[in-house]
Amino acid sequence: MKNLVSIEKISEILDINVKTIYDWTSTRKIPHYKLGRLVKFDVDEVMAWLQSCEVKVYNRGTGGKSQFRR
């Protein structure tokens, strides 16, 4: 069973402005469900989506290994 939450709750969980969440739903950027006029979010799906958005930075000069300066 899905754990559906409101736009206000997902905004609180992600610490992102409600207007931004509305923008993301209108462009279908964030996974959501439309129940009539209601917009609901499955917390597990949103967290999986968030992980897929992770950007990893590699230093090309070290063959992909991170390099620290001293």
Jmol script that loads the backbone (N, CA, C; Angstrom):
load data "model"
ATOM      1  N   MET A   1       0.838  -1.188   0.000  1.00  0.00           N
ATOM      2  CA  MET A   1       0.000   0.000   0.000  1.00  0.00           C
ATOM      3  C   MET A   1       0.878   1.244   0.000  1.00  0.00           C
ATOM      4  N   LYS A   2       0.486   2.219  -0.761  1.00  0.00           N
ATOM      5  CA  LYS A   2       1.267   3.445  -0.892  1.00  0.00           C
ATOM      6  C   LYS A   2       0.994   4.385   0.281  1.00  0.00           C
ATOM      7  N   ASN A   3       2.040   5.078   0.680  1.00  0.00           N
ATOM      8  CA  ASN A   3       1.948   6.068   1.748  1.00  0.00           C
ATOM      9  C   ASN A   3       1.855   7.444   1.083  1.00  0.00           C
ATOM     10  N   LEU A   4       0.633   7.880   0.742  1.00  0.00           N
ATOM     11  CA  LEU A   4       0.437   9.144   0.035  1.00  0.00           C
ATOM     12  C   LEU A   4       0.339  10.304   1.009  1.00  0.00           C
ATOM     13  N   VAL A   5       1.048  11.386   0.668  1.00  0.00           N
ATOM     14  CA  VAL A   5       1.046  12.583   1.506  1.00  0.00           C
ATOM     15  C   VAL A   5       0.708  13.796   0.649  1.00  0.00           C
ATOM     16  N   SER A   6       0.350  14.875   1.319  1.00  0.00           N
ATOM     17  CA  SER A   6      -0.033  16.121   0.644  1.00  0.00           C
ATOM     18  C   SER A   6       1.195  16.867   0.122  1.00  0.00           C
ATOM     19  N   ILE A   7       0.918  17.871  -0.679  1.00  0.00           N
ATOM     20  CA  ILE A   7       1.997  18.707  -1.213  1.00  0.00           C
ATOM     21  C   ILE A   7       2.692  19.466  -0.093  1.00  0.00           C
ATOM     22  N   GLU A   8       1.942  19.862   0.925  1.00  0.00           N
ATOM     23  CA  GLU A   8       2.543  20.563   2.060  1.00  0.00           C
ATOM     24  C   GLU A   8       3.499  19.644   2.819  1.00  0.00           C
ATOM     25  N   LYS A   9       3.106  18.375   2.985  1.00  0.00           N
ATOM     26  CA  LYS A   9       3.940  17.425   3.721  1.00  0.00           C
ATOM     27  C   LYS A   9       5.213  17.102   2.934  1.00  0.00           C
ATOM     28  N   ILE A  10       5.104  16.880   1.617  1.00  0.00           N
ATOM     29  CA  ILE A  10       6.299  16.560   0.828  1.00  0.00           C
ATOM     30  C   ILE A  10       7.212  17.776   0.762  1.00  0.00           C
ATOM     31  N   SER A  11       6.628  18.975   0.769  1.00  0.00           N
ATOM     32  CA  SER A  11       7.411  20.204   0.813  1.00  0.00           C
ATOM     33  C   SER A  11       8.207  20.266   2.112  1.00  0.00           C
ATOM     34  N   GLU A  12       7.568  19.886   3.199  1.00  0.00           N
ATOM     35  CA  GLU A  12       8.229  19.871   4.510  1.00  0.00           C
ATOM     36  C   GLU A  12       9.329  18.803   4.559  1.00  0.00           C
ATOM     37  N   ILE A  13       9.046  17.620   4.036  1.00  0.00           N
ATOM     38  CA  ILE A  13      10.021  16.526   4.039  1.00  0.00           C
ATOM     39  C   ILE A  13      11.265  16.906   3.252  1.00  0.00           C
ATOM     40  N   LEU A  14      11.058  17.513   2.067  1.00  0.00           N
ATOM     41  CA  LEU A  14      12.180  17.875   1.197  1.00  0.00           C
ATOM     42  C   LEU A  14      12.784  19.231   1.533  1.00  0.00           C
ATOM     43  N   ASP A  15      12.106  20.002   2.396  1.00  0.00           N
ATOM     44  CA  ASP A  15      12.524  21.362   2.740  1.00  0.00           C
ATOM     45  C   ASP A  15      12.633  22.222   1.482  1.00  0.00           C
ATOM     46  N   ILE A  16      11.562  22.147   0.675  1.00  0.00           N
ATOM     47  CA  ILE A  16      11.474  22.889  -0.578  1.00  0.00           C
ATOM     48  C   ILE A  16      10.144  23.629  -0.581  1.00  0.00           C
ATOM     49  N   ASN A  17      10.140  24.842  -1.100  1.00  0.00           N
ATOM     50  CA  ASN A  17       8.947  25.687  -1.146  1.00  0.00           C
ATOM     51  C   ASN A  17       7.798  24.983  -1.874  1.00  0.00           C
ATOM     52  N   VAL A  18       6.577  25.148  -1.364  1.00  0.00           N
ATOM     53  CA  VAL A  18       5.388  24.534  -1.960  1.00  0.00           C
ATOM     54  C   VAL A  18       5.232  24.949  -3.420  1.00  0.00           C
ATOM     55  N   LYS A  19       5.498  26.217  -3.730  1.00  0.00           N
ATOM     56  CA  LYS A  19       5.372  26.695  -5.109  1.00  0.00           C
ATOM     57  C   LYS A  19       6.303  25.930  -6.039  1.00  0.00           C
ATOM     58  N   THR A  20       7.511  25.626  -5.572  1.00  0.00           N
ATOM     59  CA  THR A  20       8.457  24.853  -6.379  1.00  0.00           C
ATOM     60  C   THR A  20       7.909  23.459  -6.637  1.00  0.00           C
ATOM     61  N   ILE A  21       7.314  22.839  -5.624  1.00  0.00           N
ATOM     62  CA  ILE A  21       6.721  21.511  -5.802  1.00  0.00           C
ATOM     63  C   ILE A  21       5.590  21.578  -6.826  1.00  0.00           C
ATOM     64  N   TYR A  22       4.745  22.614  -6.743  1.00  0.00           N
ATOM     65  CA  TYR A  22       3.684  22.788  -7.737  1.00  0.00           C
ATOM     66  C   TYR A  22       4.276  22.930  -9.140  1.00  0.00           C
ATOM     67  N   ASP A  23       5.345  23.699  -9.274  1.00  0.00           N
ATOM     68  CA  ASP A  23       6.006  23.855 -10.574  1.00  0.00           C
ATOM     69  C   ASP A  23       6.506  22.507 -11.089  1.00  0.00           C
ATOM     70  N   TRP A  24       7.109  21.720 -10.206  1.00  0.00           N
ATOM     71  CA  TRP A  24       7.625  20.409 -10.599  1.00  0.00           C
ATOM     72  C   TRP A  24       6.505  19.458 -11.013  1.00  0.00           C
ATOM     73  N   THR A  25       5.344  19.542 -10.357  1.00  0.00           N
ATOM     74  CA  THR A  25       4.235  18.665 -10.740  1.00  0.00           C
ATOM     75  C   THR A  25       3.668  19.083 -12.094  1.00  0.00           C
ATOM     76  N   SER A  26       3.595  20.385 -12.346  1.00  0.00           N
ATOM     77  CA  SER A  26       3.027  20.844 -13.619  1.00  0.00           C
ATOM     78  C   SER A  26       3.928  20.486 -14.797  1.00  0.00           C
ATOM     79  N   THR A  27       5.213  20.334 -14.557  1.00  0.00           N
ATOM     80  CA  THR A  27       6.151  19.931 -15.623  1.00  0.00           C
ATOM     81  C   THR A  27       6.473  18.434 -15.547  1.00  0.00           C
ATOM     82  N   ARG A  28       5.784  17.728 -14.643  1.00  0.00           N
ATOM     83  CA  ARG A  28       5.952  16.277 -14.458  1.00  0.00           C
ATOM     84  C   ARG A  28       7.395  15.901 -14.117  1.00  0.00           C
ATOM     85  N   LYS A  29       8.043  16.752 -13.374  1.00  0.00           N
ATOM     86  CA  LYS A  29       9.424  16.514 -12.966  1.00  0.00           C
ATOM     87  C   LYS A  29       9.494  15.586 -11.755  1.00  0.00           C
ATOM     88  N   ILE A  30       8.547  15.687 -10.840  1.00  0.00           N
ATOM     89  CA  ILE A  30       8.533  14.908  -9.609  1.00  0.00           C
ATOM     90  C   ILE A  30       7.375  13.896  -9.694  1.00  0.00           C
ATOM     91  N   PRO A  31       7.587  12.659  -9.257  1.00  0.00           N
ATOM     92  CA  PRO A  31       6.490  11.683  -9.309  1.00  0.00           C
ATOM     93  C   PRO A  31       5.351  12.072  -8.361  1.00  0.00           C
ATOM     94  N   HIS A  32       4.131  12.019  -8.876  1.00  0.00           N
ATOM     95  CA  HIS A  32       2.961  12.398  -8.085  1.00  0.00           C
ATOM     96  C   HIS A  32       1.711  11.739  -8.630  1.00  0.00           C
ATOM     97  N   TYR A  33       0.636  11.842  -7.876  1.00  0.00           N
ATOM     98  CA  TYR A  33      -0.660  11.297  -8.250  1.00  0.00           C
ATOM     99  C   TYR A  33      -1.690  12.408  -8.226  1.00  0.00           C
ATOM    100  N   LYS A  34      -2.563  12.432  -9.230  1.00  0.00           N
ATOM    101  CA  LYS A  34      -3.663  13.392  -9.254  1.00  0.00           C
ATOM    102  C   LYS A  34      -4.930  12.629  -8.913  1.00  0.00           C
ATOM    103  N   LEU A  35      -5.586  13.039  -7.851  1.00  0.00           N
ATOM    104  CA  LEU A  35      -6.855  12.459  -7.428  1.00  0.00           C
ATOM    105  C   LEU A  35      -7.901  13.563  -7.533  1.00  0.00           C
ATOM    106  N   GLY A  36      -8.481  13.684  -8.708  1.00  0.00           N
ATOM    107  CA  GLY A  36      -9.355  14.825  -8.960  1.00  0.00           C
ATOM    108  C   GLY A  36      -8.503  16.081  -8.982  1.00  0.00           C
ATOM    109  N   ARG A  37      -8.797  16.994  -8.079  1.00  0.00           N
ATOM    110  CA  ARG A  37      -7.998  18.219  -7.981  1.00  0.00           C
ATOM    111  C   ARG A  37      -6.868  18.105  -6.969  1.00  0.00           C
ATOM    112  N   LEU A  38      -6.844  17.006  -6.223  1.00  0.00           N
ATOM    113  CA  LEU A  38      -5.802  16.807  -5.217  1.00  0.00           C
ATOM    114  C   LEU A  38      -4.521  16.270  -5.851  1.00  0.00           C
ATOM    115  N   VAL A  39      -3.402  16.725  -5.341  1.00  0.00           N
ATOM    116  CA  VAL A  39      -2.096  16.208  -5.748  1.00  0.00           C
ATOM    117  C   VAL A  39      -1.510  15.504  -4.532  1.00  0.00           C
ATOM    118  N   LYS A  40      -1.122  14.234  -4.712  1.00  0.00           N
ATOM    119  CA  LYS A  40      -0.560  13.443  -3.619  1.00  0.00           C
ATOM    120  C   LYS A  40       0.769  12.852  -4.060  1.00  0.00           C
ATOM    121  N   PHE A  41       1.602  12.532  -3.070  1.00  0.00           N
ATOM    122  CA  PHE A  41       2.945  12.020  -3.328  1.00  0.00           C
ATOM    123  C   PHE A  41       3.183  10.765  -2.513  1.00  0.00           C
ATOM    124  N   ASP A  42       3.821   9.764  -3.138  1.00  0.00           N
ATOM    125  CA  ASP A  42       4.262   8.575  -2.423  1.00  0.00           C
ATOM    126  C   ASP A  42       5.677   8.884  -1.930  1.00  0.00           C
ATOM    127  N   VAL A  43       5.876   8.892  -0.643  1.00  0.00           N
ATOM    128  CA  VAL A  43       7.159   9.291  -0.054  1.00  0.00           C
ATOM    129  C   VAL A  43       8.296   8.416  -0.584  1.00  0.00           C
ATOM    130  N   ASP A  44       8.081   7.097  -0.669  1.00  0.00           N
ATOM    131  CA  ASP A  44       9.134   6.197  -1.155  1.00  0.00           C
ATOM    132  C   ASP A  44       9.500   6.498  -2.605  1.00  0.00           C
ATOM    133  N   GLU A  45       8.506   6.771  -3.449  1.00  0.00           N
ATOM    134  CA  GLU A  45       8.780   7.101  -4.851  1.00  0.00           C
ATOM    135  C   GLU A  45       9.540   8.417  -4.972  1.00  0.00           C
ATOM    136  N   VAL A  46       9.170   9.396  -4.172  1.00  0.00           N
ATOM    137  CA  VAL A  46       9.849  10.694  -4.224  1.00  0.00           C
ATOM    138  C   VAL A  46      11.293  10.548  -3.752  1.00  0.00           C
ATOM    139  N   MET A  47      11.531   9.754  -2.720  1.00  0.00           N
ATOM    140  CA  MET A  47      12.901   9.551  -2.232  1.00  0.00           C
ATOM    141  C   MET A  47      13.750   8.816  -3.271  1.00  0.00           C
ATOM    142  N   ALA A  48      13.172   7.833  -3.963  1.00  0.00           N
ATOM    143  CA  ALA A  48      13.891   7.134  -5.027  1.00  0.00           C
ATOM    144  C   ALA A  48      14.198   8.095  -6.174  1.00  0.00           C
ATOM    145  N   TRP A  49      13.227   8.954  -6.521  1.00  0.00           N
ATOM    146  CA  TRP A  49      13.444   9.957  -7.559  1.00  0.00           C
ATOM    147  C   TRP A  49      14.561  10.909  -7.152  1.00  0.00           C
ATOM    148  N   LEU A  50      14.559  11.310  -5.890  1.00  0.00           N
ATOM    149  CA  LEU A  50      15.575  12.223  -5.386  1.00  0.00           C
ATOM    150  C   LEU A  50      16.969  11.611  -5.507  1.00  0.00           C
ATOM    151  N   GLN A  51      17.088  10.326  -5.191  1.00  0.00           N
ATOM    152  CA  GLN A  51      18.386   9.651  -5.316  1.00  0.00           C
ATOM    153  C   GLN A  51      18.832   9.597  -6.778  1.00  0.00           C
ATOM    154  N   SER A  52      17.886   9.446  -7.694  1.00  0.00           N
ATOM    155  CA  SER A  52      18.244   9.387  -9.115  1.00  0.00           C
ATOM    156  C   SER A  52      18.724  10.745  -9.626  1.00  0.00           C
ATOM    157  N   CYS A  53      18.448  11.808  -8.882  1.00  0.00           N
ATOM    158  CA  CYS A  53      18.866  13.156  -9.270  1.00  0.00           C
ATOM    159  C   CYS A  53      20.259  13.504  -8.752  1.00  0.00           C
ATOM    160  N   GLU A  54      20.857  12.613  -7.975  1.00  0.00           N
ATOM    161  CA  GLU A  54      22.159  12.897  -7.367  1.00  0.00           C
ATOM    162  C   GLU A  54      23.209  13.118  -8.445  1.00  0.00           C
ATOM    163  N   VAL A  55      24.017  14.134  -8.257  1.00  0.00           N
ATOM    164  CA  VAL A  55      25.102  14.443  -9.182  1.00  0.00           C
ATOM    165  C   VAL A  55      26.410  14.111  -8.489  1.00  0.00           C
ATOM    166  N   LYS A  56      27.186  13.245  -9.122  1.00  0.00           N
ATOM    167  CA  LYS A  56      28.484  12.881  -8.572  1.00  0.00           C
ATOM    168  C   LYS A  56      29.553  13.621  -9.350  1.00  0.00           C
ATOM    169  N   VAL A  57      30.477  14.210  -8.631  1.00  0.00           N
ATOM    170  CA  VAL A  57      31.523  15.003  -9.260  1.00  0.00           C
ATOM    171  C   VAL A  57      32.833  14.234  -9.177  1.00  0.00           C
ATOM    172  N   TYR A  58      33.453  14.073 -10.310  1.00  0.00           N
ATOM    173  CA  TYR A  58      34.733  13.377 -10.376  1.00  0.00           C
ATOM    174  C   TYR A  58      35.777  14.310 -10.973  1.00  0.00           C
ATOM    175  N   ASN A  59      36.984  14.149 -10.538  1.00  0.00           N
ATOM    176  CA  ASN A  59      38.095  14.919 -11.081  1.00  0.00           C
ATOM    177  C   ASN A  59      38.672  14.122 -12.247  1.00  0.00           C
ATOM    178  N   ARG A  60      38.529  14.638 -13.468  1.00  0.00           N
ATOM    179  CA  ARG A  60      38.979  13.917 -14.666  1.00  0.00           C
ATOM    180  C   ARG A  60      40.481  13.696 -14.685  1.00  0.00           C
ATOM    181  N   GLY A  61      41.230  14.593 -14.071  1.00  0.00           N
ATOM    182  CA  GLY A  61      42.686  14.478 -14.089  1.00  0.00           C
ATOM    183  C   GLY A  61      43.229  13.336 -13.238  1.00  0.00           C
ATOM    184  N   THR A  62      42.423  12.756 -12.401  1.00  0.00           N
ATOM    185  CA  THR A  62      42.890  11.673 -11.525  1.00  0.00           C
ATOM    186  C   THR A  62      42.225  10.342 -11.872  1.00  0.00           C
ATOM    187  N   GLY A  63      41.679  10.243 -13.093  1.00  0.00           N
ATOM    188  CA  GLY A  63      41.050   8.999 -13.485  1.00  0.00           C
ATOM    189  C   GLY A  63      39.768   8.718 -12.737  1.00  0.00           C
ATOM    190  N   GLY A  64      39.060   9.748 -12.307  1.00  0.00           N
ATOM    191  CA  GLY A  64      37.788   9.560 -11.619  1.00  0.00           C
ATOM    192  C   GLY A  64      37.897   9.510 -10.116  1.00  0.00           C
ATOM    193  N   LYS A  65      39.133   9.500  -9.596  1.00  0.00           N
ATOM    194  CA  LYS A  65      39.312   9.469  -8.134  1.00  0.00           C
ATOM    195  C   LYS A  65      39.358  10.883  -7.603  1.00  0.00           C
ATOM    196  N   SER A  66      38.792  11.068  -6.451  1.00  0.00           N
ATOM    197  CA  SER A  66      38.820  12.401  -5.881  1.00  0.00           C
ATOM    198  C   SER A  66      40.254  12.746  -5.446  1.00  0.00           C
ATOM    199  N   GLN A  67      40.551  14.003  -5.486  1.00  0.00           N
ATOM    200  CA  GLN A  67      41.892  14.471  -5.157  1.00  0.00           C
ATOM    201  C   GLN A  67      41.778  15.614  -4.159  1.00  0.00           C
ATOM    202  N   PHE A  68      42.569  15.539  -3.109  1.00  0.00           N
ATOM    203  CA  PHE A  68      42.550  16.577  -2.087  1.00  0.00           C
ATOM    204  C   PHE A  68      43.834  17.382  -2.177  1.00  0.00           C
ATOM    205  N   ARG A  69      43.689  18.684  -2.004  1.00  0.00           N
ATOM    206  CA  ARG A  69      44.876  19.555  -2.000  1.00  0.00           C
ATOM    207  C   ARG A  69      45.280  19.808  -0.584  1.00  0.00           C
ATOM    208  N   ARG A  70      46.562  19.930  -0.358  1.00  0.00           N
ATOM    209  CA  ARG A  70      47.074  20.242   0.972  1.00  0.00           C
ATOM    210  C   ARG A  70      47.749  21.561   0.972  1.00  0.00           C
TER     211      ARG A  70
END
end "model"
wireframe off; spacefill off
backbone 0.3
color backbone group
